[in-house]
Amino acid sequence: MKAVLIALQVLISLGLIATILLQSGRSAGLSGAIAGGAQALLGKKKGIDDLLNRISTVLAVAFLVITLVVAML
C-alpha cells in the first residue's frame, strides 16, 4: 500500500512540475508589467493558462493529501 502511494506521489509531483513549467510567465520586463497590469485590469486571461492553473491547483492538493497519508503510515 505504501509503495503504491509513493509511486502515485512521484507521478503527481512530475505532473505538477510539468504544469508549472508549461505556464507562461507573469512578467517579461517592463513590457510584461504593462501588459500584465492591463490583463489583470481587463480580466483577459488565456484559455490554456487558465486550464494549466486549475490542473496545477488540483495536483498540488492531491500531492499534499498523499504526502500526509504517506507520513501517517
PDB file with one MODEL, atoms N, CA, C and O in Angstrom:
MODEL        1
ATOM      1  N   MET A   1       0.821  -1.194   0.000  1.00  0.00           N
ATOM      2  CA  MET A   1       0.000   0.000   0.000  1.00  0.00           C
ATOM      3  C   MET A   1       0.867   1.262   0.000  1.00  0.00           C
ATOM      4  O   MET A   1       0.621   2.203  -0.754  1.00  0.00           O
ATOM      5  N   LYS A   2       1.882   1.258   0.858  1.00  0.00           N
ATOM      6  CA  LYS A   2       2.735   2.440   0.952  1.00  0.00           C
ATOM      7  C   LYS A   2       3.527   2.642  -0.341  1.00  0.00           C
ATOM      8  O   LYS A   2       3.738   3.778  -0.766  1.00  0.00           O
ATOM      9  N   ALA A   3       3.964   1.553  -0.962  1.00  0.00           N
ATOM     10  CA  ALA A   3       4.731   1.663  -2.209  1.00  0.00           C
ATOM     11  C   ALA A   3       3.866   2.232  -3.333  1.00  0.00           C
ATOM     12  O   ALA A   3       4.346   3.004  -4.162  1.00  0.00           O
ATOM     13  N   VAL A   4       2.604   1.851  -3.357  1.00  0.00           N
ATOM     14  CA  VAL A   4       1.689   2.369  -4.371  1.00  0.00           C
ATOM     15  C   VAL A   4       1.463   3.871  -4.163  1.00  0.00           C
ATOM     16  O   VAL A   4       1.440   4.638  -5.126  1.00  0.00           O
ATOM     17  N   LEU A   5       1.300   4.280  -2.918  1.00  0.00           N
ATOM     18  CA  LEU A   5       1.107   5.702  -2.636  1.00  0.00           C
ATOM     19  C   LEU A   5       2.346   6.526  -2.975  1.00  0.00           C
ATOM     20  O   LEU A   5       2.232   7.645  -3.476  1.00  0.00           O
ATOM     21  N   ILE A   6       3.524   5.977  -2.705  1.00  0.00           N
ATOM     22  CA  ILE A   6       4.756   6.689  -3.041  1.00  0.00           C
ATOM     23  C   ILE A   6       4.916   6.802  -4.557  1.00  0.00           C
ATOM     24  O   ILE A   6       5.328   7.847  -5.061  1.00  0.00           O
ATOM     25  N   ALA A   7       4.593   5.739  -5.281  1.00  0.00           N
ATOM     26  CA  ALA A   7       4.665   5.797  -6.744  1.00  0.00           C
ATOM     27  C   ALA A   7       3.668   6.819  -7.289  1.00  0.00           C
ATOM     28  O   ALA A   7       3.984   7.555  -8.223  1.00  0.00           O
ATOM     29  N   LEU A   8       2.473   6.866  -6.715  1.00  0.00           N
ATOM     30  CA  LEU A   8       1.474   7.851  -7.122  1.00  0.00           C
ATOM     31  C   LEU A   8       1.944   9.266  -6.789  1.00  0.00           C
ATOM     32  O   LEU A   8       1.707  10.201  -7.553  1.00  0.00           O
ATOM     33  N   GLN A   9       2.607   9.415  -5.655  1.00  0.00           N
ATOM     34  CA  GLN A   9       3.135  10.714  -5.262  1.00  0.00           C
ATOM     35  C   GLN A   9       4.205  11.196  -6.237  1.00  0.00           C
ATOM     36  O   GLN A   9       4.253  12.381  -6.569  1.00  0.00           O
ATOM     37  N   VAL A  10       5.055  10.294  -6.693  1.00  0.00           N
ATOM     38  CA  VAL A  10       6.087  10.658  -7.673  1.00  0.00           C
ATOM     39  C   VAL A  10       5.451  11.086  -8.991  1.00  0.00           C
ATOM     40  O   VAL A  10       5.878  12.069  -9.597  1.00  0.00           O
ATOM     41  N   LEU A  11       4.438  10.357  -9.436  1.00  0.00           N
ATOM     42  CA  LEU A  11       3.760  10.713 -10.683  1.00  0.00           C
ATOM     43  C   LEU A  11       3.055  12.062 -10.573  1.00  0.00           C
ATOM     44  O   LEU A  11       3.095  12.866 -11.504  1.00  0.00           O
ATOM     45  N   ILE A  12       2.416  12.304  -9.440  1.00  0.00           N
ATOM     46  CA  ILE A  12       1.739  13.594  -9.245  1.00  0.00           C
ATOM     47  C   ILE A  12       2.758  14.722  -9.193  1.00  0.00           C
ATOM     48  O   ILE A  12       2.515  15.801  -9.734  1.00  0.00           O
ATOM     49  N   SER A  13       3.896  14.486  -8.546  1.00  0.00           N
ATOM     50  CA  SER A  13       4.909  15.546  -8.468  1.00  0.00           C
ATOM     51  C   SER A  13       5.479  15.860  -9.849  1.00  0.00           C
ATOM     52  O   SER A  13       5.733  17.025 -10.156  1.00  0.00           O
ATOM     53  N   LEU A  14       5.682  14.851 -10.680  1.00  0.00           N
ATOM     54  CA  LEU A  14       6.159  15.094 -12.043  1.00  0.00           C
ATOM     55  C   LEU A  14       5.121  15.866 -12.856  1.00  0.00           C
ATOM     56  O   LEU A  14       5.472  16.766 -13.619  1.00  0.00           O
ATOM     57  N   GLY A  15       3.858  15.519 -12.694  1.00  0.00           N
ATOM     58  CA  GLY A  15       2.794  16.255 -13.372  1.00  0.00           C
ATOM     59  C   GLY A  15       2.702  17.685 -12.894  1.00  0.00           C
ATOM     60  O   GLY A  15       2.458  18.595 -13.686  1.00  0.00           O
ATOM     61  N   LEU A  16       2.896  17.890 -11.602  1.00  0.00           N
ATOM     62  CA  LEU A  16       2.869  19.246 -11.042  1.00  0.00           C
ATOM     63  C   LEU A  16       4.015  20.089 -11.577  1.00  0.00           C
ATOM     64  O   LEU A  16       3.827  21.254 -11.926  1.00  0.00           O
ATOM     65  N   ILE A  17       5.192  19.503 -11.641  1.00  0.00           N
ATOM     66  CA  ILE A  17       6.349  20.215 -12.198  1.00  0.00           C
ATOM     67  C   ILE A  17       6.096  20.574 -13.661  1.00  0.00           C
ATOM     68  O   ILE A  17       6.390  21.691 -14.087  1.00  0.00           O
ATOM     69  N   ALA A  18       5.553  19.636 -14.426  1.00  0.00           N
ATOM     70  CA  ALA A  18       5.303  19.884 -15.845  1.00  0.00           C
ATOM     71  C   ALA A  18       4.272  20.994 -16.050  1.00  0.00           C
ATOM     72  O   ALA A  18       4.459  21.861 -16.904  1.00  0.00           O
ATOM     73  N   THR A  19       3.189  20.976 -15.277  1.00  0.00           N
ATOM     74  CA  THR A  19       2.165  22.003 -15.475  1.00  0.00           C
ATOM     75  C   THR A  19       2.652  23.387 -15.047  1.00  0.00           C
ATOM     76  O   THR A  19       2.272  24.392 -15.647  1.00  0.00           O
ATOM     77  N   ILE A  20       3.477  23.441 -14.031  1.00  0.00           N
ATOM     78  CA  ILE A  20       4.015  24.741 -13.614  1.00  0.00           C
ATOM     79  C   ILE A  20       4.977  25.282 -14.663  1.00  0.00           C
ATOM     80  O   ILE A  20       4.966  26.477 -14.962  1.00  0.00           O
ATOM     81  N   LEU A  21       5.804  24.416 -15.218  1.00  0.00           N
ATOM     82  CA  LEU A  21       6.760  24.874 -16.227  1.00  0.00           C
ATOM     83  C   LEU A  21       6.087  25.247 -17.545  1.00  0.00           C
ATOM     84  O   LEU A  21       6.623  26.064 -18.294  1.00  0.00           O
ATOM     85  N   LEU A  22       4.933  24.669 -17.841  1.00  0.00           N
ATOM     86  CA  LEU A  22       4.233  24.986 -19.086  1.00  0.00           C
ATOM     87  C   LEU A  22       3.473  26.310 -19.024  1.00  0.00           C
ATOM     88  O   LEU A  22       3.106  26.862 -20.062  1.00  0.00           O
ATOM     89  N   GLN A  23       3.235  26.818 -17.827  1.00  0.00           N
ATOM     90  CA  GLN A  23       2.517  28.080 -17.710  1.00  0.00           C
ATOM     91  C   GLN A  23       3.396  29.225 -18.184  1.00  0.00           C
ATOM     92  O   GLN A  23       4.616  29.203 -18.026  1.00  0.00           O
ATOM     93  N   SER A  24       2.747  30.230 -18.770  1.00  0.00           N
ATOM     94  CA  SER A  24       3.509  31.383 -19.233  1.00  0.00           C
ATOM     95  C   SER A  24       3.895  32.251 -18.044  1.00  0.00           C
ATOM     96  O   SER A  24       3.221  32.260 -17.014  1.00  0.00           O
ATOM     97  N   GLY A  25       4.998  32.981 -18.211  1.00  0.00           N
ATOM     98  CA  GLY A  25       5.473  33.844 -17.145  1.00  0.00           C
ATOM     99  C   GLY A  25       4.533  35.006 -16.907  1.00  0.00           C
ATOM    100  O   GLY A  25       3.828  35.441 -17.818  1.00  0.00           O
ATOM    101  N   ARG A  26       4.522  35.500 -15.705  1.00  0.00           N
ATOM    102  CA  ARG A  26       3.632  36.620 -15.365  1.00  0.00           C
ATOM    103  C   ARG A  26       4.192  37.946 -15.839  1.00  0.00           C
ATOM    104  O   ARG A  26       3.434  38.876 -16.116  1.00  0.00           O
ATOM    105  N   SER A  27       5.496  38.046 -15.936  1.00  0.00           N
ATOM    106  CA  SER A  27       6.072  39.310 -16.391  1.00  0.00           C
ATOM    107  C   SER A  27       7.305  39.030 -17.223  1.00  0.00           C
ATOM    108  O   SER A  27       8.020  38.052 -17.000  1.00  0.00           O
ATOM    109  N   ALA A  28       7.536  39.892 -18.171  1.00  0.00           N
ATOM    110  CA  ALA A  28       8.721  39.781 -19.021  1.00  0.00           C
ATOM    111  C   ALA A  28       9.340  41.162 -19.147  1.00  0.00           C
ATOM    112  O   ALA A  28       9.395  41.731 -20.238  1.00  0.00           O
ATOM    113  N   GLY A  29       9.800  41.690 -18.043  1.00  0.00           N
ATOM    114  CA  GLY A  29      10.395  43.018 -18.070  1.00  0.00           C
ATOM    115  C   GLY A  29       9.341  44.103 -17.987  1.00  0.00           C
ATOM    116  O   GLY A  29       8.248  43.883 -17.465  1.00  0.00           O
ATOM    117  N   LEU A  30       9.675  45.276 -18.506  1.00  0.00           N
ATOM    118  CA  LEU A  30       8.775  46.421 -18.427  1.00  0.00           C
ATOM    119  C   LEU A  30       7.531  46.215 -19.286  1.00  0.00           C
ATOM    120  O   LEU A  30       6.429  46.564 -18.865  1.00  0.00           O
ATOM    121  N   SER A  31       7.689  45.660 -20.470  1.00  0.00           N
ATOM    122  CA  SER A  31       6.523  45.440 -21.329  1.00  0.00           C
ATOM    123  C   SER A  31       5.583  44.402 -20.729  1.00  0.00           C
ATOM    124  O   SER A  31       4.365  44.505 -20.874  1.00  0.00           O
ATOM    125  N   GLY A  32       6.141  43.411 -20.061  1.00  0.00           N
ATOM    126  CA  GLY A  32       5.299  42.418 -19.405  1.00  0.00           C
ATOM    127  C   GLY A  32       4.547  42.996 -18.228  1.00  0.00           C
ATOM    128  O   GLY A  32       3.419  42.590 -17.947  1.00  0.00           O
ATOM    129  N   ALA A  33       5.167  43.946 -17.532  1.00  0.00           N
ATOM    130  CA  ALA A  33       4.496  44.583 -16.402  1.00  0.00           C
ATOM    131  C   ALA A  33       3.309  45.411 -16.874  1.00  0.00           C
ATOM    132  O   ALA A  33       2.260  45.426 -16.231  1.00  0.00           O
ATOM    133  N   ILE A  34       3.478  46.101 -18.001  1.00  0.00           N
ATOM    134  CA  ILE A  34       2.380  46.912 -18.534  1.00  0.00           C
ATOM    135  C   ILE A  34       1.264  46.008 -19.053  1.00  0.00           C
ATOM    136  O   ILE A  34       0.090  46.243 -18.769  1.00  0.00           O
ATOM    137  N   ALA A  35       1.623  44.994 -19.801  1.00  0.00           N
ATOM    138  CA  ALA A  35       0.617  44.077 -20.351  1.00  0.00           C
ATOM    139  C   ALA A  35      -0.041  43.270 -19.245  1.00  0.00           C
ATOM    140  O   ALA A  35      -1.247  43.024 -19.289  1.00  0.00           O
ATOM    141  N   GLY A  36       0.740  42.855 -18.250  1.00  0.00           N
ATOM    142  CA  GLY A  36       0.178  42.091 -17.149  1.00  0.00           C
ATOM    143  C   GLY A  36      -0.809  42.910 -16.344  1.00  0.00           C
ATOM    144  O   GLY A  36      -1.832  42.393 -15.893  1.00  0.00           O
ATOM    145  N   GLY A  37      -0.504  44.198 -16.160  1.00  0.00           N
ATOM    146  CA  GLY A  37      -1.430  45.079 -15.454  1.00  0.00           C
ATOM    147  C   GLY A  37      -2.711  45.268 -16.236  1.00  0.00           C
ATOM    148  O   GLY A  37      -3.795  45.317 -15.654  1.00  0.00           O
ATOM    149  N   ALA A  38      -2.598  45.375 -17.545  1.00  0.00           N
ATOM    150  CA  ALA A  38      -3.791  45.534 -18.380  1.00  0.00           C
ATOM    151  C   ALA A  38      -4.635  44.262 -18.355  1.00  0.00           C
ATOM    152  O   ALA A  38      -5.864  44.329 -18.326  1.00  0.00           O
ATOM    153  N   GLN A  39      -3.974  43.105 -18.369  1.00  0.00           N
ATOM    154  CA  GLN A  39      -4.729  41.855 -18.321  1.00  0.00           C
ATOM    155  C   GLN A  39      -5.442  41.700 -16.986  1.00  0.00           C
ATOM    156  O   GLN A  39      -6.577  41.226 -16.938  1.00  0.00           O
ATOM    157  N   ALA A  40      -4.789  42.091 -15.916  1.00  0.00           N
ATOM    158  CA  ALA A  40      -5.421  41.986 -14.602  1.00  0.00           C
ATOM    159  C   ALA A  40      -6.585  42.968 -14.488  1.00  0.00           C
ATOM    160  O   ALA A  40      -7.604  42.664 -13.868  1.00  0.00           O
ATOM    161  N   LEU A  41      -6.425  44.147 -15.091  1.00  0.00           N
ATOM    162  CA  LEU A  41      -7.471  45.163 -15.014  1.00  0.00           C
ATOM    163  C   LEU A  41      -8.673  44.785 -15.872  1.00  0.00           C
ATOM    164  O   LEU A  41      -9.818  44.932 -15.444  1.00  0.00           O
ATOM    165  N   LEU A  42      -8.413  44.301 -17.075  1.00  0.00           N
ATOM    166  CA  LEU A  42      -9.493  43.988 -18.001  1.00  0.00           C
ATOM    167  C   LEU A  42     -10.027  42.572 -17.843  1.00  0.00           C
ATOM    168  O   LEU A  42     -11.069  42.242 -18.408  1.00  0.00           O
ATOM    169  N   GLY A  43      -9.331  41.731 -17.086  1.00  0.00           N
ATOM    170  CA  GLY A  43      -9.810  40.381 -16.842  1.00  0.00           C
ATOM    171  C   GLY A  43      -9.562  39.419 -17.977  1.00  0.00           C
ATOM    172  O   GLY A  43     -10.187  38.359 -18.016  1.00  0.00           O
ATOM    173  N   LYS A  44      -8.683  39.738 -18.900  1.00  0.00           N
ATOM    174  CA  LYS A  44      -8.393  38.841 -20.011  1.00  0.00           C
ATOM    175  C   LYS A  44      -7.335  37.834 -19.572  1.00  0.00           C
ATOM    176  O   LYS A  44      -6.312  38.203 -18.995  1.00  0.00           O
ATOM    177  N   LYS A  45      -7.594  36.554 -19.852  1.00  0.00           N
ATOM    178  CA  LYS A  45      -6.655  35.511 -19.493  1.00  0.00           C
ATOM    179  C   LYS A  45      -6.705  34.440 -20.568  1.00  0.00           C
ATOM    180  O   LYS A  45      -7.781  34.091 -21.054  1.00  0.00           O
ATOM    181  N   LYS A  46      -5.578  33.934 -20.929  1.00  0.00           N
ATOM    182  CA  LYS A  46      -5.532  32.919 -21.970  1.00  0.00           C
ATOM    183  C   LYS A  46      -6.192  31.644 -21.481  1.00  0.00           C
ATOM    184  O   LYS A  46      -6.128  31.323 -20.294  1.00  0.00           O
ATOM    185  N   GLY A  47      -6.821  30.925 -22.378  1.00  0.00           N
ATOM    186  CA  GLY A  47      -7.529  29.707 -22.019  1.00  0.00           C
ATOM    187  C   GLY A  47      -6.623  28.616 -21.512  1.00  0.00           C
ATOM    188  O   GLY A  47      -6.948  27.941 -20.534  1.00  0.00           O
ATOM    189  N   ILE A  48      -5.469  28.427 -22.171  1.00  0.00           N
ATOM    190  CA  ILE A  48      -4.570  27.357 -21.759  1.00  0.00           C
ATOM    191  C   ILE A  48      -3.934  27.670 -20.413  1.00  0.00           C
ATOM    192  O   ILE A  48      -3.678  26.761 -19.624  1.00  0.00           O
ATOM    193  N   ASP A  49      -3.677  28.945 -20.142  1.00  0.00           N
ATOM    194  CA  ASP A  49      -3.116  29.315 -18.844  1.00  0.00           C
ATOM    195  C   ASP A  49      -4.112  29.051 -17.724  1.00  0.00           C
ATOM    196  O   ASP A  49      -3.739  28.609 -16.637  1.00  0.00           O
ATOM    197  N   ASP A  50      -5.372  29.324 -17.999  1.00  0.00           N
ATOM    198  CA  ASP A  50      -6.411  29.066 -17.002  1.00  0.00           C
ATOM    199  C   ASP A  50      -6.528  27.570 -16.732  1.00  0.00           C
ATOM    200  O   ASP A  50      -6.655  27.152 -15.581  1.00  0.00           O
ATOM    201  N   LEU A  51      -6.485  26.771 -17.783  1.00  0.00           N
ATOM    202  CA  LEU A  51      -6.558  25.319 -17.632  1.00  0.00           C
ATOM    203  C   LEU A  51      -5.353  24.783 -16.869  1.00  0.00           C
ATOM    204  O   LEU A  51      -5.507  23.954 -15.972  1.00  0.00           O
ATOM    205  N   LEU A  52      -4.158  25.248 -17.217  1.00  0.00           N
ATOM    206  CA  LEU A  52      -2.960  24.793 -16.516  1.00  0.00           C
ATOM    207  C   LEU A  52      -2.966  25.229 -15.057  1.00  0.00           C
ATOM    208  O   LEU A  52      -2.464  24.515 -14.188  1.00  0.00           O
ATOM    209  N   ASN A  53      -3.529  26.390 -14.791  1.00  0.00           N
ATOM    210  CA  ASN A  53      -3.631  26.862 -13.414  1.00  0.00           C
ATOM    211  C   ASN A  53      -4.535  25.947 -12.597  1.00  0.00           C
ATOM    212  O   ASN A  53      -4.212  25.603 -11.460  1.00  0.00           O
ATOM    213  N   ARG A  54      -5.662  25.555 -13.172  1.00  0.00           N
ATOM    214  CA  ARG A  54      -6.587  24.656 -12.471  1.00  0.00           C
ATOM    215  C   ARG A  54      -5.964  23.277 -12.264  1.00  0.00           C
ATOM    216  O   ARG A  54      -6.093  22.688 -11.191  1.00  0.00           O
ATOM    217  N   ILE A  55      -5.290  22.768 -13.287  1.00  0.00           N
ATOM    218  CA  ILE A  55      -4.659  21.455 -13.173  1.00  0.00           C
ATOM    219  C   ILE A  55      -3.572  21.477 -12.103  1.00  0.00           C
ATOM    220  O   ILE A  55      -3.465  20.545 -11.306  1.00  0.00           O
ATOM    221  N   SER A  56      -2.768  22.532 -12.084  1.00  0.00           N
ATOM    222  CA  SER A  56      -1.704  22.602 -11.081  1.00  0.00           C
ATOM    223  C   SER A  56      -2.278  22.734  -9.672  1.00  0.00           C
ATOM    224  O   SER A  56      -1.689  22.220  -8.721  1.00  0.00           O
ATOM    225  N   THR A  57      -3.409  23.410  -9.520  1.00  0.00           N
ATOM    226  CA  THR A  57      -4.048  23.508  -8.208  1.00  0.00           C
ATOM    227  C   THR A  57      -4.536  22.149  -7.728  1.00  0.00           C
ATOM    228  O   THR A  57      -4.341  21.785  -6.568  1.00  0.00           O
ATOM    229  N   VAL A  58      -5.171  21.399  -8.627  1.00  0.00           N
ATOM    230  CA  VAL A  58      -5.665  20.065  -8.269  1.00  0.00           C
ATOM    231  C   VAL A  58      -4.501  19.137  -7.938  1.00  0.00           C
ATOM    232  O   VAL A  58      -4.566  18.384  -6.966  1.00  0.00           O
ATOM    233  N   LEU A  59      -3.441  19.187  -8.734  1.00  0.00           N
ATOM    234  CA  LEU A  59      -2.287  18.337  -8.474  1.00  0.00           C
ATOM    235  C   LEU A  59      -1.592  18.715  -7.175  1.00  0.00           C
ATOM    236  O   LEU A  59      -1.092  17.840  -6.467  1.00  0.00           O
ATOM    237  N   ALA A  60      -1.553  19.993  -6.851  1.00  0.00           N
ATOM    238  CA  ALA A  60      -0.928  20.420  -5.595  1.00  0.00           C
ATOM    239  C   ALA A  60      -1.717  19.919  -4.390  1.00  0.00           C
ATOM    240  O   ALA A  60      -1.130  19.479  -3.401  1.00  0.00           O
ATOM    241  N   VAL A  61      -3.033  19.985  -4.469  1.00  0.00           N
ATOM    242  CA  VAL A  61      -3.864  19.485  -3.372  1.00  0.00           C
ATOM    243  C   VAL A  61      -3.720  17.974  -3.251  1.00  0.00           C
ATOM    244  O   VAL A  61      -3.615  17.451  -2.142  1.00  0.00           O
ATOM    245  N   ALA A  62      -3.712  17.269  -4.375  1.00  0.00           N
ATOM    246  CA  ALA A  62      -3.537  15.817  -4.352  1.00  0.00           C
ATOM    247  C   ALA A  62      -2.175  15.442  -3.779  1.00  0.00           C
ATOM    248  O   ALA A  62      -2.068  14.484  -3.013  1.00  0.00           O
ATOM    249  N   PHE A  63      -1.140  16.184  -4.141  1.00  0.00           N
ATOM    250  CA  PHE A  63       0.197  15.933  -3.619  1.00  0.00           C
ATOM    251  C   PHE A  63       0.225  16.129  -2.105  1.00  0.00           C
ATOM    252  O   PHE A  63       0.834  15.337  -1.386  1.00  0.00           O
ATOM    253  N   LEU A  64      -0.426  17.170  -1.626  1.00  0.00           N
ATOM    254  CA  LEU A  64      -0.468  17.446  -0.195  1.00  0.00           C
ATOM    255  C   LEU A  64      -1.180  16.325   0.557  1.00  0.00           C
ATOM    256  O   LEU A  64      -0.698  15.861   1.590  1.00  0.00           O
ATOM    257  N   VAL A  65      -2.316  15.897   0.043  1.00  0.00           N
ATOM    258  CA  VAL A  65      -3.099  14.851   0.708  1.00  0.00           C
ATOM    259  C   VAL A  65      -2.325  13.537   0.734  1.00  0.00           C
ATOM    260  O   VAL A  65      -2.264  12.871   1.767  1.00  0.00           O
ATOM    261  N   ILE A  66      -1.734  13.164  -0.399  1.00  0.00           N
ATOM    262  CA  ILE A  66      -0.994  11.905  -0.469  1.00  0.00           C
ATOM    263  C   ILE A  66       0.237  11.953   0.428  1.00  0.00           C
ATOM    264  O   ILE A  66       0.593  10.951   1.049  1.00  0.00           O
ATOM    265  N   THR A  67       0.887  13.110   0.499  1.00  0.00           N
ATOM    266  CA  THR A  67       2.047  13.253   1.372  1.00  0.00           C
ATOM    267  C   THR A  67       1.650  13.070   2.836  1.00  0.00           C
ATOM    268  O   THR A  67       2.365  12.414   3.594  1.00  0.00           O
ATOM    269  N   LEU A  68       0.529  13.639   3.232  1.00  0.00           N
ATOM    270  CA  LEU A  68       0.052  13.463   4.603  1.00  0.00           C
ATOM    271  C   LEU A  68      -0.309  12.016   4.894  1.00  0.00           C
ATOM    272  O   LEU A  68      -0.024  11.517   5.983  1.00  0.00           O
ATOM    273  N   VAL A  69      -0.933  11.334   3.938  1.00  0.00           N
ATOM    274  CA  VAL A  69      -1.305   9.931   4.136  1.00  0.00           C
ATOM    275  C   VAL A  69      -0.058   9.060   4.253  1.00  0.00           C
ATOM    276  O   VAL A  69      -0.003   8.172   5.104  1.00  0.00           O
ATOM    277  N   VAL A  70       0.942   9.305   3.410  1.00  0.00           N
ATOM    278  CA  VAL A  70       2.182   8.534   3.475  1.00  0.00           C
ATOM    279  C   VAL A  70       2.900   8.792   4.797  1.00  0.00           C
ATOM    280  O   VAL A  70       3.483   7.875   5.374  1.00  0.00           O
ATOM    281  N   ALA A  71       2.861  10.028   5.276  1.00  0.00           N
ATOM    282  CA  ALA A  71       3.513  10.348   6.554  1.00  0.00           C
ATOM    283  C   ALA A  71       2.822   9.656   7.729  1.00  0.00           C
ATOM    284  O   ALA A  71       3.477   9.302   8.709  1.00  0.00           O
ATOM    285  N   MET A  72       1.520   9.463   7.637  1.00  0.00           N
ATOM    286  CA  MET A  72       0.786   8.798   8.708  1.00  0.00           C
ATOM    287  C   MET A  72       1.014   7.298   8.721  1.00  0.00           C
ATOM    288  O   MET A  72       0.891   6.669   9.772  1.00  0.00           O
ATOM    289  N   LEU A  73       1.338   6.713   7.590  1.00  0.00           N
ATOM    290  CA  LEU A  73       1.542   5.258   7.527  1.00  0.00           C
ATOM    291  C   LEU A  73       2.836   4.823   8.141  1.00  0.00           C
ATOM    292  O   LEU A  73       3.139   3.630   8.160  1.00  0.00           O
TER     293      LEU A  73
ENDMDL
END
